[in-house]
Amino acid sequence: MSIITLTTDFGLRDHFVGALKGKILSEYREATIIDISHHIDLFNVSEASYIIGAAYSSFPKGTIHLIGVDCELTKENRHIAMQWNDHYFICADNGILSILTQKIVPQKMVEINIHDRLPEGSVDLDVFVTVACHLARGGLLNVIGREITAIKATNELQPVPASDRNSIKGYVVYIDHFGNCVTNITQKMVKETGKGRDFEVNFSNKNIRAIKNGYSDWTVNERFSLKDYEGEKLALFNEAGFLEIAIYRSNPLTVGTARSLLGLKYRDVVNVVFKN
């Protein structure tokens, strides 16, 4: 079984996603196609990077991840394929994969060079489909590209520890369906910078002093039930290891969300401040 995942900013209203799946099945009928997300904000490389970084490890080794975000071939954005942590990634070289390569060195990367081998009228995603199906059949990266040693780093703002190591400045990089605001500050960075110190999370003249182990990590006793905490703000490290700011039982139609109640939005500053 060969799994090909799809992550795009196409949405589901138009024919694009269905046509993409049809092209894959026309070339490799045995493929198993899994949607990760088709609702990435248009051309939002940072959001796509977070989504693929959070999702890829749920799939078996050897899975092929096709990423159709800002994928037009230009002088600045070449097409690349990468083998990383025993998974394959196909996308434009626009910084999407830099969040992965910061953690683990790639096994192999190539600049795709098969564009002139495809039929006249082929588009960028036809190239990605051809590469994905080639890899799904067990093909080698060297057949579809020239080996490279570096890829483009993301242009988005990165989390930075202060020079005195008493704080970390990061940014909101993704807001999910529940209105929860995910930052680019990782649990690993907090541990390495904080050295076991307690800390609080500051943003927009607000602060959260206690980090939860889960969304329902509240004190429950004879006086307080979980129902009493609905609408309370919280911070935790999510399954992908990133600091997240949320509202317990967030619902835009009832209690509200971190985005609506706390005023957080994409690229807002969030600080982790350590206590000496």
N, C-alpha and C positions, 0 to 999 in steps of 0.2 A: 504494500500500500504506500503510495506517494502522496503526501499531504502538501497542498499549496494554500497558504493563507493570503488573504487580501486585506489591505489597509489602504483606503483612498479618501479623498475629499469629494467624491462624486455625488454623495447623497443617494437616495433611493427613488426619487421622483422620476428621473430620466431613465433612459435605456442603457446607460453606460455600464453599470455593474452587471446586468444580465448579459450584455454583449461580450464583456470581458470573460465571464464564465464560459460562454459559448465558444469563444476562441480557444480557451484552454482545453475544453472537452473535444473540440474538433481536431486538435493536434495530439492530444493524449487522453483518450477516453477513460483510462484507468485512474486518472487523478481524483483525489478526494479534495474538494475545495471547501475551505472554511473561511467565513467572514470574521475578521477581527473588528473592524469598524469602517463604515463609509460616511461617517459624519465628522471627520476631521475638519476644523475650520479651514476655509479655502487658503491654500498655499502656506498653512501654518506648520512649518518644519519642526518647531519646538514641540507642538502638541503631538504630531506624528511620532516624533522621537520618543516622547514619554509613553505613548500608547504601545508602541512595538516593544519598548524595553520592559514594560510591565506585563506584556502578554506572552512573549515568545517562549518563556521557560515552562509554560503549561503544556507545550506540545512536545512530541517525541523528538529525539535526536534525528537529524536528517530532514526535518521539515524545511520547506522552502517558503520564505516570506516575501511576497511581492508587494511593494509599497508604491502606490500611485499618487504621490503628493508632490507637486512642483516638479514633475518628471520630464518636462520638455528638454530635449537635448539642445544645449547652447554652448558657446565657447567657455562660459563660466561653469556650466553644469554638465559634466560628462556622465555617461551611464556606467554604473559599476555593479559588480556582483562580489559578495564577500562570504567566505566560510568563516564562521565565528562560533566558538563553543559548540561545534558540531551541528550548527544550523546554517542555513544559507539565506542571504538577504540580497534582494535585487531592487535597486532604486537609482535615483539621480544622486550625484555627488554634491549634495547641498547642505550637508551637516547633519542629516537625519541619523546617520549611524555613529556619530561621534560620541553619543551618550553611552554606547556599548563599548567602543574601543577605549574609553577612559578606564574601564573596569578590567578587561581581558584583552590581550594582544590577539589580533585576528590570525587564523591559521593560514589564510590565503586571500588576497584581494586582486581583482582584475578590472581593467577598464574594458568594457564591452566594445568589440570592434566588428560585429557581424552586420551592421546596418546595411552595407552594400550587398549583402547576400540575400536579403529579403525581397519579396516581390515589389514592384513599383507601386507606390501609393501606400506602403506600410507606414504606420504611425508609431510613436514612441512606445505605446503599450504593446504593440505587436512584437517589438524587440524584447520587452520584458517577458511576454508569454513564451516566445521561442526559447529564451534562456531558461525559464522556469521548467518548461517541459523537457528540455535537454537534461537538466539536473535531475528531474524526477525519474528519468530513464536510467540514471546512473552515470551520466556524462560528466566529463571533467571541466573544470573552470578554464584551463588553458586552451581548450578548444574554442571558446567563445570570447576570449579576451586576452589582453596583454597584462602580465603581472605588474602590479604597482605596490609601492611600500607605504604610501601615505594617502589619506583622504582629507577632505575639507572639514575643518572644525566648525561647529555651529557659531553663528554670529550673535546668538542670543546671550543675554546677560547670565553669567555664571555665579554660583554661590562662592563667597569669599570670606575666610576667617579674618578677623581683625588682626593687626600686627601684634597686639598684646595678648591674643588668643582668648580674649574674654567675651567674644561674641562672634556670630556668623551672620552675614547679610546675604539673604537669598530672595527669591522672587516667586510669585505665583505663576506656574507654567501650564496649569490645566484645571478646568472647572468641570466636574462630572455631572451626570444626569441628576444627581441629588443636590446639586449646588455646592458640593464640597470642593474646597480650594486646595489643590495639591501644589506644593512648592518644590523647588529643585534642591532643597537641603536634605541630605540623606542621613539616615540613622548612623551609618558608618562615619560620616564626617563629624557628627555631633559627638560620638564616642571618642574619636581620635583627638578632637579639639578640646573637649570638655574634661577628659581624663577623670571621669567619675563625678564631676561636680554637678550639683543641681542646676537647673536652668528654667527660664520662663520664655514664652514666645510673645513677642511684641509686634504689633502691626496697627496702623491707622489709629494711633492713640488708644489702643486697646491692648490688653495682655491676657495671657492664659498661663497660670502658674503650675498647673498639674498636667502631666502628660498621661493620657489614658492608654491602657493596654488593649482596649477595644471600644466600640461605640457604646456598649452597654455597661462599661466599667464605672458604675455609680454605686454609692452606698445605699443599700436597701435594708430597711429594718421596719419595725412596727409603725414608725412615723412617716417614712418615705418609701414610696414604690417607684418603679421606673417611670411610671406615668408622670410623676411629679417633676421629672427632669427634662421632659420634652421641651424643646426650644432653647436648652442650655448650650452654650458654645463649648467646644472641646478641641483638643489637639491630640494627634496620635501619629505613629508611624504606620503607614498602610502596608498592604501585603507586598508591594514593590519596594518597600524600604524608604519611602519618601515622607517627609513631614507633611501632614494634612490638617487643615483647619475645617471643622465641620460643625453642624448643629445637630444635636441628638434628635433623631426621628424627623429629620428635615423633610419638609413638604411645602412646595411653593404655594399650595392652595390652603394650607392650614397654619403650621407654625413658622413657615418661612425657611430660608436656607442661609448658608454662610455668605453667599454672594449678596442676597437681598437684605439680610439683617445686619451683617457686619460691613457691608459696603466694599467687599473685596472684589477685585477684578484682575484680569490677565495682566501680568508684569508688575503688579503691586509689590512693594518691598515688604518682606517679613524678616524679622531679626530673632535669632536665638541668643539670649543673654545669659551668661553663666554667672553663678554666685560664687564669690571668693570665700 
